[in-house]
C-alpha cells in the first residue's frame, strides 16, 4: 500500500513538473538574453552624421561603434517607431576598470526631461551632450 502511494505521488509530480516550469521558462523575461563583452580597445570618435528632418511618429537613434570580434565597425543612425511615454537611450561605450563595455540602446520611461538622457530644450540632443564642443549629435 505504501509502495503504491509513493509510486502515485512520484508519477503525479513527474507529470505536474513540466506544467509548472514551462510557463516560467517561456515568459518574456526569460527570453531576454544579454552578452557583455569587455574589450581593451576604446572605440574611435563618433562619426558625424547629418540628422534628417524630424518625422512624425519616429525617433532618431544615432549611429554608434559596434565591436565585431576583431575591430570596431560603424553602425549608421536610423529612424525607429516612437513609443509613447518612452524615450530612446542611445547605444554607448562605458569605460570600466577592466576595459570598455558596449551598453546597447534601449527604451526608457520618460519620467522627466532632466537628467543626462533627457532633452530639456527639445533640440534632439541629449542633455549630457548639449554643452560639449565635441558633441557628436550637434547640428
FIVEX-357859 format. One record per residue (C-alpha): residue number from 0; x, y, z. Coordinates in nm, 3 decimals. Example, Ala and Ser with C-alpha at 12.3 -4.5 7.8 and 13.67 -1.06 7.14 Angstrom:
// FIVEX-357859
{0, {1.230, -0.450, 0.780}}
{1, {1.367, -0.106, 0.714}}
This chain:
// FIVEX-357859
{0, {0.000, 0.000, 0.000}}
{1, {0.280, 0.238, 0.097}}
{2, {0.466, 0.150, -0.220}}
{3, {0.159, 0.219, -0.435}}
{4, {0.105, 0.560, -0.269}}
{5, {0.470, 0.653, -0.318}}
{6, {0.456, 0.547, -0.684}}
{7, {0.136, 0.750, -0.741}}
{8, {0.288, 1.058, -0.576}}
{9, {0.606, 1.036, -0.782}}
{10, {0.408, 0.988, -1.104}}
{11, {0.190, 1.290, -1.025}}
{12, {0.500, 1.501, -0.952}}
{13, {0.665, 1.392, -1.276}}
{14, {0.357, 1.489, -1.477}}
{15, {0.300, 1.822, -1.297}}
{16, {0.659, 1.948, -1.302}}
{17, {0.673, 2.043, -1.674}}
{18, {0.337, 2.218, -1.643}}
{19, {0.476, 2.431, -1.362}}
{20, {0.819, 2.501, -1.512}}
{21, {0.724, 2.563, -1.876}}
{22, {0.535, 2.892, -1.820}}
{23, {0.830, 3.034, -1.625}}
{24, {1.072, 2.926, -1.895}}
{25, {0.885, 3.089, -2.183}}
{26, {0.800, 3.425, -2.026}}
{27, {0.936, 3.739, -2.199}}
{28, {1.175, 3.798, -1.910}}
{29, {1.327, 3.453, -1.955}}
{30, {1.355, 3.510, -2.330}}
{31, {1.581, 3.813, -2.288}}
{32, {1.949, 3.741, -2.317}}
{33, {2.239, 3.973, -2.264}}
{34, {2.601, 3.937, -2.366}}
{35, {2.853, 4.180, -2.224}}
{36, {3.194, 4.180, -2.386}}
{37, {3.476, 4.376, -2.228}}
{38, {3.746, 4.491, -2.467}}
{39, {4.068, 4.681, -2.404}}
{40, {4.043, 4.892, -2.718}}
{41, {3.843, 5.214, -2.678}}
{42, {3.600, 5.293, -2.958}}
{43, {3.700, 5.561, -3.212}}
{44, {3.538, 5.902, -3.201}}
{45, {3.179, 5.902, -3.328}}
{46, {3.133, 5.972, -3.698}}
{47, {2.938, 6.288, -3.767}}
{48, {2.602, 6.210, -3.928}}
{49, {2.360, 6.466, -4.059}}
{50, {2.036, 6.403, -3.877}}
{51, {1.746, 6.402, -4.126}}
{52, {1.447, 6.627, -4.073}}
{53, {1.213, 6.504, -3.796}}
{54, {0.945, 6.253, -3.893}}
{55, {0.612, 6.235, -3.712}}
{56, {0.582, 5.917, -3.506}}
{57, {0.953, 5.831, -3.529}}
{58, {1.263, 5.886, -3.315}}
{59, {1.618, 5.916, -3.448}}
{60, {1.860, 5.661, -3.300}}
{61, {2.213, 5.795, -3.362}}
{62, {2.489, 5.579, -3.506}}
{63, {2.743, 5.405, -3.285}}
{64, {3.056, 5.190, -3.298}}
{65, {2.990, 4.817, -3.271}}
{66, {3.254, 4.553, -3.188}}
{67, {3.253, 4.263, -3.437}}
{68, {3.505, 4.047, -3.251}}
{69, {3.813, 4.192, -3.422}}
{70, {3.757, 4.564, -3.465}}
{71, {3.506, 4.846, -3.428}}
{72, {3.252, 4.882, -3.711}}
{73, {3.031, 5.188, -3.755}}
{74, {2.654, 5.131, -3.745}}
{75, {2.464, 5.420, -3.903}}
{76, {2.182, 5.602, -3.732}}
{77, {1.824, 5.505, -3.809}}
{78, {1.464, 5.604, -3.760}}
{79, {1.268, 5.395, -3.509}}
{80, {0.893, 5.392, -3.445}}
{81, {0.813, 5.611, -3.146}}
{82, {0.688, 5.455, -2.821}}
{83, {0.456, 5.689, -2.633}}
{84, {0.572, 5.760, -2.278}}
{85, {0.927, 5.637, -2.352}}
{86, {1.244, 5.794, -2.484}}
{87, {1.532, 5.628, -2.667}}
{88, {1.859, 5.599, -2.475}}
{89, {2.129, 5.566, -2.743}}
{90, {2.396, 5.297, -2.760}}
{91, {2.718, 5.397, -2.586}}
{92, {3.053, 5.266, -2.470}}
{93, {3.133, 5.286, -2.099}}
{94, {3.482, 5.258, -1.957}}
{95, {3.520, 5.019, -1.665}}
{96, {3.825, 4.910, -1.469}}
{97, {3.883, 4.608, -1.696}}
{98, {3.824, 4.782, -2.030}}
{99, {3.537, 4.911, -2.241}}
{100, {3.184, 4.771, -2.250}}
{101, {2.911, 4.838, -2.506}}
{102, {2.581, 4.937, -2.349}}
{103, {2.309, 4.881, -2.608}}
{104, {2.044, 5.142, -2.675}}
{105, {1.707, 5.087, -2.513}}
{106, {1.371, 5.243, -2.448}}
{107, {1.333, 5.406, -2.107}}
{108, {1.026, 5.550, -1.939}}
{109, {1.010, 5.925, -1.980}}
{110, {0.993, 6.036, -1.619}}
{111, {1.119, 6.388, -1.670}}
{112, {1.312, 6.583, -1.926}}
{113, {1.601, 6.645, -1.694}}
{114, {1.893, 6.419, -1.627}}
{115, {2.168, 6.313, -1.865}}
{116, {1.948, 6.149, -2.130}}
{117, {1.658, 6.395, -2.119}}
{118, {1.621, 6.677, -2.371}}
{119, {1.519, 6.988, -2.179}}
{120, {1.549, 7.222, -2.479}}
{121, {1.383, 6.983, -2.729}}
{122, {1.662, 7.010, -2.987}}
{123, {1.707, 6.632, -3.019}}
{124, {2.043, 6.638, -2.838}}
{125, {2.062, 6.453, -2.502}}
{126, {2.133, 6.689, -2.212}}
{127, {2.471, 6.533, -2.138}}
{128, {2.596, 6.640, -2.483}}
{129, {2.433, 6.985, -2.501}}
{130, {2.728, 7.190, -2.377}}
{131, {3.016, 6.986, -2.517}}
{132, {3.222, 7.121, -2.811}}
{133, {3.293, 6.765, -2.934}}
{134, {2.923, 6.681, -2.932}}
{135, {2.865, 6.408, -3.195}}
{136, {2.495, 6.498, -3.209}}
{137, {2.534, 6.875, -3.265}}
{138, {2.353, 7.006, -3.569}}
